[in-house]
């Protein structure tokens, strides 16, 4: 038996585009406009070409991680190891990652960049996934990594509205991580600060 699952992208992604529902209280008007496709409203202080390219690279890095998360949740959903009470939550979290990916790709395009695509295949270590707890720990580890990655990205954006978008996604990833830890019987918030 192969210890790694290779997931073709055709099985991972359906052609569905949903509008990103973003709370105006959380995001600036410019960020909402940028994600909503209102380029004229999103235009504010013009970034230099170098700043724009750096922001696009950061967004594409985040987009690649979102594609990996989508694939990972697909592995968990198809593993047969999740109970009927847990499976819908995993599918919901995967849906959040799809929405993040759609928003990030649209933003990269609006900024004049080319969004990265999903990899042709992903390799995940199935030998470590023997039961539901293993799958949830795997997912929790990915979510913790996502929180750390977005935390690191927030201060790097030249366009501060993109920092707000990244912080909003970071909050969602942190909630995923907390829920998964809670289901595992671990403290959902293990410390006062995320490092």
GUDRENVO-973051 format. One record per residue (C-alpha): residue number from 1; residue in one letter; x, y, z. Coordinates in steps of 0.25 Angstrom, whole numbers. Layout:
N
+-----+------+-------+-------+-------+
: seq : type :     X :     Y :     Z :
+-----+------+-------+-------+-------+
: NUM :    A :     X :     Y :     Z :
...
+-----+------+-------+-------+-------+
//
This chain:
195
+-----+------+-------+-------+-------+
: seq : type :     X :     Y :     Z :
+-----+------+-------+-------+-------+
:   1 :    X :     0 :     0 :     0 :
:   2 :    X :     5 :    14 :    -4 :
:   3 :    X :     8 :    22 :     9 :
:   4 :    X :     4 :    35 :     2 :
:   5 :    X :    -8 :    39 :    -5 :
:   6 :    X :    -7 :    46 :   -18 :
:   7 :    X :   -19 :    55 :   -20 :
:   8 :    X :   -22 :    60 :   -34 :
:   9 :    X :   -27 :    74 :   -35 :
:  10 :    X :   -39 :    70 :   -43 :
:  11 :    X :   -44 :    63 :   -31 :
:  12 :    X :   -41 :    75 :   -22 :
:  13 :    X :   -47 :    87 :   -28 :
:  14 :    X :   -60 :    89 :   -34 :
:  15 :    X :   -62 :   101 :   -43 :
:  16 :    X :   -70 :   109 :   -33 :
:  17 :    X :   -67 :   123 :   -30 :
:  18 :    X :   -74 :   130 :   -18 :
:  19 :    X :   -73 :   144 :   -14 :
:  20 :    X :   -65 :   146 :    -1 :
:  21 :    X :   -75 :   151 :    10 :
:  22 :    X :   -66 :   161 :    18 :
:  23 :    X :   -71 :   169 :    29 :
:  24 :    X :   -68 :   184 :    27 :
:  25 :    X :   -66 :   185 :    42 :
:  26 :    X :   -54 :   176 :    41 :
:  27 :    X :   -48 :   181 :    27 :
:  28 :    X :   -45 :   195 :    22 :
:  29 :    X :   -53 :   200 :    11 :
:  30 :    X :   -42 :   199 :     1 :
:  31 :    X :   -40 :   184 :     5 :
:  32 :    X :   -54 :   181 :     3 :
:  33 :    X :   -54 :   188 :   -10 :
:  34 :    X :   -42 :   181 :   -15 :
:  35 :    X :   -48 :   167 :   -11 :
:  36 :    X :   -61 :   171 :   -17 :
:  37 :    X :   -56 :   175 :   -30 :
:  38 :    X :   -58 :   190 :   -29 :
:  39 :    X :   -44 :   195 :   -34 :
:  40 :    X :   -47 :   209 :   -35 :
:  41 :    X :   -51 :   209 :   -20 :
:  42 :    X :   -39 :   201 :   -16 :
:  43 :    X :   -29 :   211 :   -23 :
:  44 :    X :   -23 :   219 :   -12 :
:  45 :    X :    -8 :   222 :   -10 :
:  46 :    X :    -1 :   216 :   -22 :
:  47 :    X :    10 :   206 :   -18 :
:  48 :    X :    23 :   205 :   -25 :
:  49 :    X :    25 :   194 :   -35 :
:  50 :    X :    34 :   187 :   -25 :
:  51 :    X :    24 :   188 :   -14 :
:  52 :    X :    13 :   183 :   -23 :
:  53 :    X :    21 :   171 :   -28 :
:  54 :    X :    25 :   168 :   -13 :
:  55 :    X :    10 :   168 :    -9 :
:  56 :    X :     7 :   159 :   -21 :
:  57 :    X :    17 :   149 :   -16 :
:  58 :    X :    12 :   149 :    -2 :
:  59 :    X :    -2 :   147 :    -7 :
:  60 :    X :     2 :   136 :   -16 :
:  61 :    X :    10 :   129 :    -5 :
:  62 :    X :    -3 :   129 :     3 :
:  63 :    X :   -11 :   124 :    -9 :
:  64 :    X :    -2 :   112 :   -10 :
:  65 :    X :    -4 :   109 :     5 :
:  66 :    X :   -19 :   110 :     3 :
:  67 :    X :   -19 :   100 :    -8 :
:  68 :    X :   -11 :    91 :     0 :
:  69 :    X :   -21 :    92 :    12 :
:  70 :    X :   -32 :    89 :     2 :
:  71 :    X :   -25 :    77 :    -2 :
:  72 :    X :   -22 :    73 :    12 :
:  73 :    X :   -36 :    74 :    16 :
:  74 :    X :   -40 :    66 :     4 :
:  75 :    X :   -31 :    55 :     9 :
:  76 :    X :   -37 :    55 :    23 :
:  77 :    X :   -52 :    55 :    17 :
:  78 :    X :   -48 :    43 :     8 :
:  79 :    X :   -41 :    36 :    19 :
:  80 :    X :   -53 :    29 :    25 :
:  81 :    X :   -47 :    32 :    39 :
:  82 :    X :   -56 :    44 :    42 :
:  83 :    X :   -69 :    42 :    49 :
:  84 :    X :   -83 :    47 :    44 :
:  85 :    X :   -82 :    58 :    54 :
:  86 :    X :   -68 :    63 :    51 :
:  87 :    X :   -68 :    61 :    35 :
:  88 :    X :   -77 :    73 :    33 :
:  89 :    X :   -68 :    82 :    41 :
:  90 :    X :   -56 :    77 :    33 :
:  91 :    X :   -64 :    80 :    20 :
:  92 :    X :   -68 :    94 :    25 :
:  93 :    X :   -54 :    97 :    28 :
:  94 :    X :   -50 :    93 :    14 :
:  95 :    X :   -60 :   102 :     9 :
:  96 :    X :   -54 :   113 :    16 :
:  97 :    X :   -41 :   110 :    10 :
:  98 :    X :   -47 :   110 :    -4 :
:  99 :    X :   -53 :   124 :    -1 :
: 100 :    X :   -39 :   129 :     4 :
: 101 :    X :   -33 :   123 :    -9 :
: 102 :    X :   -44 :   130 :   -18 :
: 103 :    X :   -42 :   143 :   -11 :
: 104 :    X :   -27 :   143 :   -12 :
: 105 :    X :   -26 :   139 :   -27 :
: 106 :    X :   -36 :   150 :   -30 :
: 107 :    X :   -28 :   160 :   -23 :
: 108 :    X :   -15 :   155 :   -30 :
: 109 :    X :   -22 :   157 :   -43 :
: 110 :    X :   -27 :   171 :   -40 :
: 111 :    X :   -13 :   175 :   -36 :
: 112 :    X :    -8 :   171 :   -50 :
: 113 :    X :    -2 :   158 :   -45 :
: 114 :    X :    -4 :   143 :   -49 :
: 115 :    X :    -9 :   135 :   -38 :
: 116 :    X :    -2 :   122 :   -35 :
: 117 :    X :   -10 :   109 :   -38 :
: 118 :    X :   -12 :    97 :   -29 :
: 119 :    X :    -1 :    87 :   -31 :
: 120 :    X :    -4 :    75 :   -40 :
: 121 :    X :    -3 :    66 :   -28 :
: 122 :    X :     0 :    67 :   -13 :
: 123 :    X :     6 :    56 :    -5 :
: 124 :    X :     1 :    54 :    10 :
: 125 :    X :     7 :    44 :    20 :
: 126 :    X :    -5 :    34 :    21 :
: 127 :    X :     4 :    25 :    30 :
: 128 :    X :     1 :    35 :    41 :
: 129 :    X :   -14 :    35 :    39 :
: 130 :    X :   -19 :    23 :    47 :
: 131 :    X :   -32 :    29 :    54 :
: 132 :    X :   -40 :    41 :    55 :
: 133 :    X :   -31 :    48 :    65 :
: 134 :    X :   -19 :    46 :    56 :
: 135 :    X :   -26 :    53 :    45 :
: 136 :    X :   -31 :    64 :    54 :
: 137 :    X :   -16 :    66 :    59 :
: 138 :    X :   -11 :    67 :    45 :
: 139 :    X :   -22 :    77 :    41 :
: 140 :    X :   -19 :    85 :    54 :
: 141 :    X :    -4 :    85 :    51 :
: 142 :    X :    -7 :    91 :    37 :
: 143 :    X :   -16 :   101 :    43 :
: 144 :    X :    -6 :   105 :    53 :
: 145 :    X :     4 :   107 :    42 :
: 146 :    X :    -6 :   116 :    34 :
: 147 :    X :    -8 :   125 :    46 :
: 148 :    X :     7 :   126 :    48 :
: 149 :    X :     9 :   129 :    33 :
: 150 :    X :    -2 :   140 :    32 :
: 151 :    X :     3 :   146 :    45 :
: 152 :    X :    17 :   147 :    38 :
: 153 :    X :    11 :   153 :    26 :
: 154 :    X :     2 :   164 :    32 :
: 155 :    X :    13 :   174 :    34 :
: 156 :    X :    20 :   171 :    21 :
: 157 :    X :     9 :   177 :    12 :
: 158 :    X :    12 :   190 :     6 :
: 159 :    X :    -3 :   192 :     3 :
: 160 :    X :    -8 :   192 :    18 :
: 161 :    X :   -22 :   188 :    13 :
: 162 :    X :   -16 :   175 :     9 :
: 163 :    X :   -11 :   174 :    24 :
: 164 :    X :   -25 :   175 :    28 :
: 165 :    X :   -30 :   164 :    19 :
: 166 :    X :   -18 :   155 :    23 :
: 167 :    X :   -22 :   158 :    38 :
: 168 :    X :   -37 :   154 :    35 :
: 169 :    X :   -32 :   141 :    29 :
: 170 :    X :   -23 :   139 :    41 :
: 171 :    X :   -35 :   140 :    50 :
: 172 :    X :   -42 :   129 :    42 :
: 173 :    X :   -30 :   120 :    43 :
: 174 :    X :   -28 :   122 :    58 :
: 175 :    X :   -43 :   118 :    60 :
: 176 :    X :   -41 :   106 :    52 :
: 177 :    X :   -29 :   102 :    60 :
: 178 :    X :   -36 :   105 :    73 :
: 179 :    X :   -48 :    96 :    69 :
: 180 :    X :   -39 :    85 :    65 :
: 181 :    X :   -32 :    86 :    78 :
: 182 :    X :   -45 :    86 :    86 :
: 183 :    X :   -50 :    73 :    79 :
: 184 :    X :   -37 :    67 :    82 :
: 185 :    X :   -39 :    70 :    97 :
: 186 :    X :   -27 :    80 :    97 :
: 187 :    X :   -28 :    94 :   102 :
: 188 :    X :   -34 :   102 :    90 :
: 189 :    X :   -25 :   114 :    93 :
: 190 :    X :   -12 :   109 :    99 :
: 191 :    X :    -6 :   122 :   102 :
: 192 :    X :    -9 :   137 :   102 :
: 193 :    X :     0 :   140 :    90 :
: 194 :    X :     2 :   133 :    77 :
: 195 :    X :    17 :   131 :    73 :
+-----+------+-------+-------+-------+
//
